[in-house]
Amino acid sequence: MNVLEHWGVDFYDFTIPPPPTDDPDILRFGDLLARAARNGARHGTPVIISPSGRPDPRINLFFRTGRMAGHEASTWRRYAYALIVWLDFLDAIGSSWDCASVRDVEAFKDWRITDLRNDERIRPTSFDTDRAALNSFYT
């Protein structure tokens, strides 16, 4: 199992077969792409991976159900990266996505736009994508 430093994201690519493996935990799932398709994944669907190296099925369900499932891959990509930044921020402040509060969102906005400790600050208009992603995710 890979342990990551941060949250990560990968995207389903239905144009190429998964790499060969002899890992029994993976082999027991059978054809991974067929299983992913049965679970609502399409080409370009994000798979968000926690720092433990495992996907959180509750987070990843967001991209395969409801209104988000009908969006284009480009929207999934933007929202997935926005969620990664959010999830990393929550880890840094000792919170989790399923316990986050309005105060956490306000702190996130401040950190993204104005906090001098953040070397990758963004413009307020760029935060609109973050806000849209979070609103969709939590709705």
Residue pairs with C-beta under 8 A, 6 or more apart in sequence:
1 52
1 53
1 54
2 53
3 51
3 52
3 53
4 49
4 50
4 51
4 52
4 53
5 51
6 51
6 84
6 88
6 91
7 48
7 49
7 50
7 51
7 83
7 84
7 87
7 88
7 91
8 48
8 49
8 84
9 46
9 47
9 48
9 49
9 80
9 81
9 83
9 84
10 46
10 47
10 49
11 44
11 45
11 46
11 47
11 73
11 76
11 77
11 80
12 33
12 36
12 41
12 42
12 43
12 44
12 45
12 47
13 43
13 44
14 33
14 37
14 42
14 43
15 43
17 33
18 32
18 33
21 27
26 32
29 35
36 45
39 64
40 64
40 65
40 69
41 47
41 63
41 64
42 73
43 73
44 73
44 76
44 77
45 63
45 64
45 73
45 76
46 60
46 63
46 76
46 77
46 79
46 80
47 55
47 60
48 55
48 56
48 59
48 60
48 80
48 83
48 84
48 87
49 55
50 56
50 87
51 91
58 98
59 83
59 87
59 97
59 137
62 68
62 136
62 137
63 69
63 76
63 79
63 80
67 136
68 75
68 76
68 79
68 136
78 129
78 133
79 129
79 132
79 133
79 136
79 137
82 129
82 130
82 132
82 133
82 134
83 133
83 134
83 137
85 112
85 130
86 97
86 108
86 130
86 133
86 134
87 97
89 107
89 108
89 111
90 96
90 97
90 100
90 104
93 104
93 107
95 101
95 104
105 134
108 130
109 127
109 130
109 131
111 117
111 118
112 118
112 121
112 122
112 127
112 130
113 121
113 122
113 123
113 124
113 127
114 121
115 121
